[in-house]
Amino acid sequence: MYQLSYFSRATPDVSEEIISGILETSRERNKAIGVTGCLVFHKFSFVQIIEGEKRHIQSLFEDIRQDKRHSDVTLLWEGKNNGRNFGDWNMAYFTESDERSANGEMKNFERNLLLLSELSADSTAVLNMFWISVRKLISGEEI
Protein backbone atom coordinates (compact mmCIF):
# COMPACT_ATOMS: atom_id res chain seq x y z
CA MET A 1 0.00 0.00 0.00
CA TYR A 2 1.31 3.43 -0.97
CA GLN A 3 0.04 6.76 0.36
CA LEU A 4 0.51 10.33 -0.80
CA SER A 5 -0.76 13.61 0.59
CA TYR A 6 -0.78 17.00 -1.11
CA PHE A 7 -2.13 20.52 -0.83
CA SER A 8 -3.29 22.77 -3.67
CA ARG A 9 -5.36 25.85 -4.28
CA ALA A 10 -8.35 25.92 -6.59
CA THR A 11 -8.09 28.34 -9.47
CA PRO A 12 -10.48 31.32 -9.26
CA ASP A 13 -12.77 29.92 -11.96
CA VAL A 14 -13.55 26.72 -10.00
CA SER A 15 -17.27 26.59 -9.27
CA GLU A 16 -19.55 24.24 -7.37
CA GLU A 17 -20.43 22.58 -10.70
CA ILE A 18 -16.77 21.95 -11.45
CA ILE A 19 -16.21 20.46 -7.98
CA SER A 20 -19.21 18.16 -8.51
CA GLY A 21 -17.71 17.05 -11.82
CA ILE A 22 -14.35 16.39 -10.18
CA LEU A 23 -16.09 14.29 -7.52
CA GLU A 24 -18.04 12.19 -9.99
CA THR A 25 -15.05 11.52 -12.24
CA SER A 26 -12.72 10.82 -9.31
CA ARG A 27 -15.06 8.39 -7.63
CA GLU A 28 -15.45 6.33 -10.80
CA ARG A 29 -11.78 6.39 -11.73
CA ASN A 30 -10.50 5.71 -8.22
CA LYS A 31 -12.87 2.80 -7.70
CA ALA A 32 -11.76 1.23 -10.98
CA ILE A 33 -8.06 1.35 -10.03
CA GLY A 34 -8.44 0.60 -6.31
CA VAL A 35 -7.55 4.04 -4.99
CA THR A 36 -9.09 5.29 -1.76
CA GLY A 37 -8.47 8.32 0.38
CA CYS A 38 -9.95 11.54 1.62
CA LEU A 39 -10.21 14.87 -0.16
CA VAL A 40 -11.04 17.99 1.81
CA PHE A 41 -12.09 21.03 -0.22
CA HIS A 42 -12.45 24.10 1.97
CA LYS A 43 -11.78 27.82 1.53
CA PHE A 44 -10.88 27.22 -2.14
CA SER A 45 -8.08 24.84 -1.18
CA PHE A 46 -7.64 21.09 -1.47
CA VAL A 47 -5.90 18.78 0.98
CA GLN A 48 -5.94 15.17 -0.09
CA ILE A 49 -4.53 11.83 0.93
CA ILE A 50 -4.70 9.01 -1.62
CA GLU A 51 -3.76 5.37 -1.13
CA GLY A 52 -3.37 2.37 -3.38
CA GLU A 53 -0.76 0.78 -5.62
CA LYS A 54 2.29 3.01 -5.98
CA ARG A 55 2.06 3.23 -9.78
CA HIS A 56 -1.59 4.34 -9.60
CA ILE A 57 -0.91 6.89 -6.86
CA GLN A 58 2.03 8.44 -8.67
CA SER A 59 0.14 8.55 -11.97
CA LEU A 60 -2.87 10.14 -10.29
CA PHE A 61 -0.70 12.74 -8.58
CA GLU A 62 0.95 13.62 -11.89
CA ASP A 63 -2.52 14.13 -13.39
CA ILE A 64 -3.40 16.42 -10.47
CA ARG A 65 -0.21 18.43 -11.00
CA GLN A 66 -1.14 18.93 -14.65
CA ASP A 67 -4.79 19.77 -13.91
CA LYS A 68 -5.40 23.46 -14.67
CA ARG A 69 -8.04 23.65 -11.91
CA HIS A 70 -5.24 23.32 -9.33
CA SER A 71 -2.49 25.80 -8.55
CA ASP A 72 0.36 25.70 -6.03
CA VAL A 73 0.27 21.89 -5.92
CA THR A 74 2.54 20.90 -3.03
CA LEU A 75 3.52 17.35 -2.12
CA LEU A 76 3.25 17.01 1.66
CA TRP A 77 4.34 13.38 2.09
CA GLU A 78 4.47 10.06 0.30
CA GLY A 79 5.50 6.57 1.28
CA LYS A 80 4.56 2.97 2.00
CA ASN A 81 1.92 1.98 4.53
CA ASN A 82 0.84 -1.38 5.95
CA GLY A 83 -2.78 -0.95 4.93
CA ARG A 84 -5.56 1.44 4.04
CA ASN A 85 -6.65 4.22 6.38
CA PHE A 86 -9.57 5.38 4.22
CA GLY A 87 -11.00 2.21 2.73
CA ASP A 88 -14.60 3.44 2.92
CA TRP A 89 -13.93 7.17 2.55
CA ASN A 90 -14.40 9.50 -0.35
CA MET A 91 -14.51 13.22 0.18
CA ALA A 92 -15.31 15.82 2.79
CA TYR A 93 -17.05 18.60 0.91
CA PHE A 94 -19.18 21.41 2.22
CA THR A 95 -20.80 24.04 0.04
CA GLU A 96 -20.48 27.42 1.67
CA SER A 97 -23.39 29.83 1.62
CA ASP A 98 -24.50 32.78 3.71
CA GLU A 99 -27.45 30.76 5.01
CA ARG A 100 -25.30 27.81 6.06
CA SER A 101 -22.77 30.10 7.72
CA ALA A 102 -25.55 31.88 9.62
CA ASN A 103 -26.93 28.52 10.81
CA GLY A 104 -23.52 27.49 12.13
CA GLU A 105 -23.20 24.62 9.68
CA MET A 106 -19.72 25.72 8.59
CA LYS A 107 -18.49 25.65 12.19
CA ASN A 108 -19.97 22.16 12.63
CA PHE A 109 -18.21 20.98 9.48
CA GLU A 110 -14.91 22.39 10.73
CA ARG A 111 -15.40 20.88 14.21
CA ASN A 112 -16.09 17.47 12.68
CA LEU A 113 -12.90 17.63 10.64
CA LEU A 114 -10.92 18.66 13.73
CA LEU A 115 -12.43 15.77 15.69
CA LEU A 116 -11.45 13.32 12.95
CA SER A 117 -7.92 14.71 12.99
CA GLU A 118 -7.67 14.15 16.75
CA LEU A 119 -8.94 10.58 16.44
CA SER A 120 -6.15 9.85 13.92
CA ALA A 121 -3.42 11.47 16.01
CA ASP A 122 -1.08 8.49 16.51
CA SER A 123 -0.90 7.09 13.02
CA THR A 124 1.39 7.07 9.99
CA ALA A 125 3.54 10.03 8.99
CA VAL A 126 1.54 10.65 5.81
CA LEU A 127 -1.73 10.56 7.73
CA ASN A 128 -0.34 12.95 10.33
CA MET A 129 0.78 15.38 7.61
CA PHE A 130 -2.66 15.21 6.02
CA TRP A 131 -4.48 16.06 9.27
CA ILE A 132 -1.97 18.77 10.22
CA SER A 133 -2.65 20.37 6.85
CA VAL A 134 -6.42 20.10 7.33
CA ARG A 135 -6.12 21.80 10.74
CA LYS A 136 -4.02 24.59 9.20
CA LEU A 137 -6.55 25.03 6.40
CA ILE A 138 -9.39 25.39 8.90
CA SER A 139 -7.48 27.84 11.10
CA GLY A 140 -6.31 29.91 8.13
CA GLU A 141 -2.62 29.17 8.68
CA GLU A 142 -0.26 28.92 5.74
CA ILE A 143 0.31 25.33 4.58
C-alpha positions as CSV (number, residue, x, y, z in Angstrom):
1,M,0.0,0.0,0.0
2,Y,1.3,3.4,-1.0
3,Q,0.0,6.8,0.4
4,L,0.5,10.3,-0.8
5,S,-0.8,13.6,0.6
6,Y,-0.8,17.0,-1.1
7,F,-2.1,20.5,-0.8
8,S,-3.3,22.8,-3.7
9,R,-5.4,25.9,-4.3
10,A,-8.4,25.9,-6.6
11,T,-8.1,28.3,-9.5
12,P,-10.5,31.3,-9.3
13,D,-12.8,29.9,-12.0
14,V,-13.5,26.7,-10.0
15,S,-17.3,26.6,-9.3
16,E,-19.5,24.2,-7.4
17,E,-20.4,22.6,-10.7
18,I,-16.8,22.0,-11.5
19,I,-16.2,20.5,-8.0
20,S,-19.2,18.2,-8.5
21,G,-17.7,17.0,-11.8
22,I,-14.4,16.4,-10.2
23,L,-16.1,14.3,-7.5
24,E,-18.0,12.2,-10.0
25,T,-15.0,11.5,-12.2
26,S,-12.7,10.8,-9.3
27,R,-15.1,8.4,-7.6
28,E,-15.5,6.3,-10.8
29,R,-11.8,6.4,-11.7
30,N,-10.5,5.7,-8.2
31,K,-12.9,2.8,-7.7
32,A,-11.8,1.2,-11.0
33,I,-8.1,1.4,-10.0
34,G,-8.4,0.6,-6.3
35,V,-7.5,4.0,-5.0
36,T,-9.1,5.3,-1.8
37,G,-8.5,8.3,0.4
38,C,-9.9,11.5,1.6
39,L,-10.2,14.9,-0.2
40,V,-11.0,18.0,1.8
41,F,-12.1,21.0,-0.2
42,H,-12.4,24.1,2.0
43,K,-11.8,27.8,1.5
44,F,-10.9,27.2,-2.1
45,S,-8.1,24.8,-1.2
46,F,-7.6,21.1,-1.5
47,V,-5.9,18.8,1.0
48,Q,-5.9,15.2,-0.1
49,I,-4.5,11.8,0.9
50,I,-4.7,9.0,-1.6
51,E,-3.8,5.4,-1.1
52,G,-3.4,2.4,-3.4
53,E,-0.8,0.8,-5.6
54,K,2.3,3.0,-6.0
55,R,2.1,3.2,-9.8
56,H,-1.6,4.3,-9.6
57,I,-0.9,6.9,-6.9
58,Q,2.0,8.4,-8.7
59,S,0.1,8.6,-12.0
60,L,-2.9,10.1,-10.3
61,F,-0.7,12.7,-8.6
62,E,1.0,13.6,-11.9
63,D,-2.5,14.1,-13.4
64,I,-3.4,16.4,-10.5
65,R,-0.2,18.4,-11.0
66,Q,-1.1,18.9,-14.7
67,D,-4.8,19.8,-13.9
68,K,-5.4,23.5,-14.7
69,R,-8.0,23.6,-11.9
70,H,-5.2,23.3,-9.3
71,S,-2.5,25.8,-8.5
72,D,0.4,25.7,-6.0
73,V,0.3,21.9,-5.9
74,T,2.5,20.9,-3.0
75,L,3.5,17.4,-2.1
76,L,3.2,17.0,1.7
77,W,4.3,13.4,2.1
78,E,4.5,10.1,0.3
79,G,5.5,6.6,1.3
80,K,4.6,3.0,2.0
81,N,1.9,2.0,4.5
82,N,0.8,-1.4,5.9
83,G,-2.8,-1.0,4.9
84,R,-5.6,1.4,4.0
85,N,-6.7,4.2,6.4
86,F,-9.6,5.4,4.2
87,G,-11.0,2.2,2.7
88,D,-14.6,3.4,2.9
89,W,-13.9,7.2,2.6
90,N,-14.4,9.5,-0.3
91,M,-14.5,13.2,0.2
92,A,-15.3,15.8,2.8
93,Y,-17.1,18.6,0.9
94,F,-19.2,21.4,2.2
95,T,-20.8,24.0,0.0
96,E,-20.5,27.4,1.7
97,S,-23.4,29.8,1.6
98,D,-24.5,32.8,3.7
99,E,-27.4,30.8,5.0
100,R,-25.3,27.8,6.1
101,S,-22.8,30.1,7.7
102,A,-25.6,31.9,9.6
103,N,-26.9,28.5,10.8
104,G,-23.5,27.5,12.1
105,E,-23.2,24.6,9.7
106,M,-19.7,25.7,8.6
107,K,-18.5,25.6,12.2
108,N,-20.0,22.2,12.6
109,F,-18.2,21.0,9.5
110,E,-14.9,22.4,10.7
111,R,-15.4,20.9,14.2
112,N,-16.1,17.5,12.7
113,L,-12.9,17.6,10.6
114,L,-10.9,18.7,13.7
115,L,-12.4,15.8,15.7
116,L,-11.5,13.3,13.0
117,S,-7.9,14.7,13.0
118,E,-7.7,14.2,16.7
119,L,-8.9,10.6,16.4
120,S,-6.2,9.9,13.9
121,A,-3.4,11.5,16.0
122,D,-1.1,8.5,16.5
123,S,-0.9,7.1,13.0
124,T,1.4,7.1,10.0
125,A,3.5,10.0,9.0
126,V,1.5,10.6,5.8
127,L,-1.7,10.6,7.7
128,N,-0.3,13.0,10.3
129,M,0.8,15.4,7.6
130,F,-2.7,15.2,6.0
131,W,-4.5,16.1,9.3
132,I,-2.0,18.8,10.2
133,S,-2.6,20.4,6.8
134,V,-6.4,20.1,7.3
135,R,-6.1,21.8,10.7
136,K,-4.0,24.6,9.2
137,L,-6.6,25.0,6.4
138,I,-9.4,25.4,8.9
139,S,-7.5,27.8,11.1
140,G,-6.3,29.9,8.1
141,E,-2.6,29.2,8.7
142,E,-0.3,28.9,5.7
143,I,0.3,25.3,4.6
